[in-house]
């Protein structure tokens, strides 16, 4: 099996591919993930609402930044696809 066929290039998303077009631009973040990260990354003395919020906000910012990078890398693809859909 050729694994390269299954690797998605996030810097050049193929919007003709149903699979690639259906991928999330920004990853979700569940309470379960947050709780696991809090358990693994925050020491007992830092287990406060403020520290949990600080941690969650840092994750949100990282996910947002990554989504913006993906968007920026694909703006030409998105524009071209949208224009072709109107024809």
One Martini backbone bead per residue (centre of mass of N, CA, C, O) as a GRO file, in nm:
protein
   87
    1UNK     BB    1   0.096   0.036   0.023
    2UNK     BB    2   0.053   0.380  -0.044
    3UNK     BB    3   0.103   0.630   0.191
    4UNK     BB    4   0.111   0.899   0.025
    5UNK     BB    5  -0.198   0.903  -0.047
    6UNK     BB    6  -0.275   0.960   0.281
    7UNK     BB    7  -0.126   1.232   0.270
    8UNK     BB    8  -0.172   1.551   0.385
    9UNK     BB    9  -0.147   1.882   0.250
   10UNK     BB   10  -0.187   2.168   0.439
   11UNK     BB   11  -0.049   2.373   0.214
   12UNK     BB   12  -0.233   2.192  -0.021
   13UNK     BB   13  -0.540   2.161  -0.051
   14UNK     BB   14  -0.766   1.929  -0.193
   15UNK     BB   15  -1.086   2.037  -0.300
   16UNK     BB   16  -1.158   1.775  -0.480
   17UNK     BB   17  -1.145   1.625  -0.218
   18UNK     BB   18  -1.362   1.503   0.001
   19UNK     BB   19  -1.174   1.448   0.234
   20UNK     BB   20  -1.020   1.721   0.251
   21UNK     BB   21  -1.275   1.906   0.259
   22UNK     BB   22  -1.378   1.763   0.546
   23UNK     BB   23  -1.173   1.892   0.706
   24UNK     BB   24  -1.057   2.050   0.973
   25UNK     BB   25  -0.936   2.363   1.036
   26UNK     BB   26  -1.013   2.308   1.341
   27UNK     BB   27  -0.957   2.164   1.620
   28UNK     BB   28  -1.083   2.017   1.868
   29UNK     BB   29  -1.198   2.051   2.227
   30UNK     BB   30  -1.221   1.866   2.505
   31UNK     BB   31  -1.280   1.797   2.826
   32UNK     BB   32  -1.106   1.545   2.827
   33UNK     BB   33  -0.847   1.682   2.735
   34UNK     BB   34  -0.827   1.890   2.955
   35UNK     BB   35  -0.819   1.693   3.195
   36UNK     BB   36  -0.564   1.546   3.108
   37UNK     BB   37  -0.378   1.794   3.103
   38UNK     BB   38  -0.419   1.875   3.394
   39UNK     BB   39  -0.320   1.611   3.520
   40UNK     BB   40  -0.028   1.617   3.368
   41UNK     BB   41   0.057   1.955   3.398
   42UNK     BB   42  -0.059   2.011   3.687
   43UNK     BB   43   0.006   2.098   3.982
   44UNK     BB   44  -0.144   2.096   4.276
   45UNK     BB   45  -0.068   2.405   4.344
   46UNK     BB   46  -0.198   2.482   4.036
   47UNK     BB   47  -0.504   2.395   4.104
   48UNK     BB   48  -0.678   2.634   3.939
   49UNK     BB   49  -0.888   2.820   3.763
   50UNK     BB   50  -0.669   3.005   3.644
   51UNK     BB   51  -0.475   2.779   3.537
   52UNK     BB   52  -0.678   2.637   3.360
   53UNK     BB   53  -0.740   2.877   3.182
   54UNK     BB   54  -0.454   2.930   3.086
   55UNK     BB   55  -0.419   2.661   2.946
   56UNK     BB   56  -0.663   2.669   2.755
   57UNK     BB   57  -0.581   2.934   2.609
   58UNK     BB   58  -0.317   2.821   2.490
   59UNK     BB   59  -0.458   2.612   2.315
   60UNK     BB   60  -0.642   2.798   2.154
   61UNK     BB   61  -0.414   2.969   2.029
   62UNK     BB   62  -0.271   2.737   1.881
   63UNK     BB   63  -0.514   2.647   1.710
   64UNK     BB   64  -0.561   2.920   1.575
   65UNK     BB   65  -0.282   2.955   1.445
   66UNK     BB   66  -0.295   2.699   1.273
   67UNK     BB   67  -0.551   2.777   1.113
   68UNK     BB   68  -0.430   3.032   0.985
   69UNK     BB   69  -0.202   2.892   0.833
   70UNK     BB   70  -0.384   2.713   0.662
   71UNK     BB   71  -0.544   2.937   0.534
   72UNK     BB   72  -0.310   3.094   0.405
   73UNK     BB   73  -0.208   2.843   0.230
   74UNK     BB   74  -0.529   2.824   0.088
   75UNK     BB   75  -0.656   3.081  -0.049
   76UNK     BB   76  -0.625   3.017  -0.348
   77UNK     BB   77  -0.781   2.751  -0.351
   78UNK     BB   78  -1.046   2.867  -0.237
   79UNK     BB   79  -1.097   3.081  -0.450
   80UNK     BB   80  -1.094   2.897  -0.701
   81UNK     BB   81  -1.317   2.706  -0.610
   82UNK     BB   82  -1.541   2.917  -0.572
   83UNK     BB   83  -1.539   3.019  -0.865
   84UNK     BB   84  -1.594   2.740  -1.006
   85UNK     BB   85  -1.876   2.693  -0.865
   86UNK     BB   86  -2.015   2.945  -1.029
   87UNK     BB   87  -1.998   2.820  -1.333
   0.00000   0.00000   0.00000
